[in-house]
């Protein structure tokens, strides 16, 4: 039962991370479209929204990696670290 509960809690955390990432993507798109609109209604010139798009985009990519690609810590990895004993 204890192992099931741990796996369930880990699964809940992964589901929450994925849901949060999707929300992050939606906010990213809406805000950047708004900034592009402001730029387009202005005098044009230097495309300054790119600064926000690229800067925030890096954070978005890291958030996506965390939500979809990061592997959970396994019990085997924990045991290897304990056996290494670098503490």
N, C-alpha and C positions, 0 to 999 in steps of 0.2 A: 504493500500500500504506500509506503514511504517513497519508494522509487517512482510509483505512478504519480504521486502528488508533486514530486520534483519535476518530472517530465511535463506535467500539466502546467505548472507555474512557468516553466521555460517556454512552453508553447503559447501561453497567454501573453508573455512578454514579446515574443516574436510577432504575434498578431497585432499587438498594440504598436510596435515599431513600424510595421508595414502600413497600418492605418495612419499613423502620424506622418510617415513619409508622403503618402498620397495627399494629405492635407497640405503639407509643405510645398509640394509641387503645384497644387492649385493656387496657393497664395503667391508663389513665385511667378506664375504665369499672369495672374491678375495684376499684381503690382507692376511687373515689367511692361505689360501692355499699357497700363496707365502712364508710366514714365515715357514710353515711346510716343503715346498720344500727346503728352505735354511737349515733347521735343518736336513732334510734327506740327503742332499748332504754333510753335514759336518760329524763330527765324531760320530754323534748320541749322546749318553750320555743323560744327563738330558733333558727332553722334555720342553725346555724353552718357546715355543710358547703358552703353556697353560696359562702362565701369561697374555699374550695379549688376548687370547681367552676368558678367564674368566673375566678379567677386562673390556674389551670392551663389552663382552656379557651382563654384568649388565646394562651398558648404553643402549644397544640395547633393552633389555627387558623393561626398563623404557620408551624408545622412542615408543615401540610397545604398551605399556599400554596407553600412551598419545594419540596415533593415533587411537586405536581401542576400548579401554575400558573406557576411561574417559568420563564422561557424561557432557554435556554442562550445564552451570549455568542457572537455570530456573528463570523465572520471580517470581514464588512463593518463591523461596529461597531468592531472593533479597528483596522481600517484608517482609519476616520473619525477615531478618537481620535489615531492617529499623525499624520494630516494636520493635525489641529488644533494639535498641537505645544504644548500648555500646560505642558509639563514644565520 
